[in-house]
Amino acid sequence: MGPEQIATYRAIAIGNPPEVGPATEQLAELGLIEWRPHEGTWVAHDPRATARGLMGEALEELAELVTRIRRVPTLDALASDYDPHRMYGGPASEFLASRAAMNDRIGQVAASTSISIMTAQPGEPADRDPQIVALGVQRTIDVLHAGTEVRGLYNSLAATHPQTAASIDTMVDAGSAARTMSGSFPRMMIFDSRHLFIDNHVVSGAEADSGWHVTDRGSVAWAVHVFDALWNRAARWSSVPVGGATTGRQRQILVELEAGYTTQQAARRLGLGERTITKELSALRSALGMRTLYQVMVWWATSPDRDLP
């Protein structure tokens, strides 16, 4: 109560009640005074009774508050039973703007991997720093020895590139599984079916080797499904050259043409120049003794070379 209410109560208590106003209405609401119509005046009540009533109400509210507070630890304990990914994917993805950022993050994730590693490397093999290659091979061997399953999907030309073939052979001998595919397929790395690394197709003008670290459960599961589908279509790894009428690059081109792409589109998808595509197809026609690309595609439809990596 404020000074006005206190003064009003005291005036009523000594028999000098004021006129009806906000102060008397507030005191009546609290039960400190009562209007007696037959006497035409205000009468004061014992403030101790009102105080005890207010105290009782406050204690009831306090008891209810204490009960609610006691529920908090019980509710917190249920967090161990809650899977935040059951209905929601969680944090979706993070853009890593440079090759260094991608490599750093991949290294951090790989260091804690314990179940599986799946990599799809569609790029045409090229000579690399031998020390870097040896370091990558040793890291793979280390995780294999720790019990991690490793599967690698490579460009079919890997078998014809000595450095790449030798490194894959070493990892396969240590327990890794490897397969090859002709044609284009998406580049990706998947760790423990929880972390996905993919190329950047969102941020324009970014570095060529920038990419995304995806942790959304649904997206990673979809990527695992795609990888398995590619894996089931791929040829088992063999670094021993297999005889045939076509080269690995020519088979890649034929796969693209068979899928309905033009030579210009195939060139873009394979990262080759149109002149290279034309040269390869011309060499293949000469080797087969054929005059047209149509004849080559008819031959390719039933060729045993389709089973080569």
Beta strands, then each sheet from edge to edge (+ up, - down):
strand 1: 33-36
strand 2: 41-44
strand 3: 93-96
strand 4: 116-121
strand 5: 149-155
strand 6: 177-181
strand 7: 188-191
strand 8: 195-199
strand 9: 211-214
strand 10: 235-236
sheet 1: 1+ 2-
sheet 2: 3+ 9- 8+ 7- 4+ 5+ 6+ 10-
end
